[in-house]
């Protein structure tokens, strides 16, 4: 099994090393990671400049590694050219910070996984709390991969978005298949210098969450697995809209 490992926290992120270590138990691991942190880059790609690639000593557990001076999605596309390998799976992460609810529209971790799926590679995004226990993450990732490989869960027409419980929970009480929650993390902006400069400020809007949401799952101590569709079309509305045009 050939496995591509990518992330958005950069090639020196401890979560990347943990994910490589875990994936090495399941196949041949190739790493393509950004030179700098690329949080909130979503699926952005570089189109108007050349991209430099570096070849550091591979992370222990990987066969080859490249460092890309670009976005997480760039890392996926360049890996296919640089390694010239038919990949059976792409895993992204392990991100420091959950990617739940509307986070998935901003997340570089999820963006890289979705880019891989668009390119025909089954993909999984892994995220955890901001300061996780790495040994715990390794053990839980291996356990999940064992189960998903057996069930072939990752082979569906979706990206699996996996979030581990909050940091104070040292052992998950189980795994839940979830839907996206409603919480919205965003930037608010403060104007300075007569509107010539705007300073971003972190903000969050919380809602009453459904019991089946990823937010509720990680709060309660579950590992949340949310299948993310690649098609954003609201199919249920098409017939209704067409009727209004008649």
Secondary structure by P-SEA (a helix, b strand, c coil): cbbbbbbccccccaaaaaaaaaaccccbbbbbbbccccccccccccccbbbbbbbccccccccbbbbbcccaaaaaaaaaaaaccccccccccccccccccccccccaaaaaaaaaaaacccbbbbbbcccccaaaaaaaaaaaaaaaaaaccccccbbbbbbcccccccccccccccccccbbbbbbbbbcccccbbbbbbbbbbcccccccaaaaaaaccbbbbbbbcccccccaaaaaaaaac
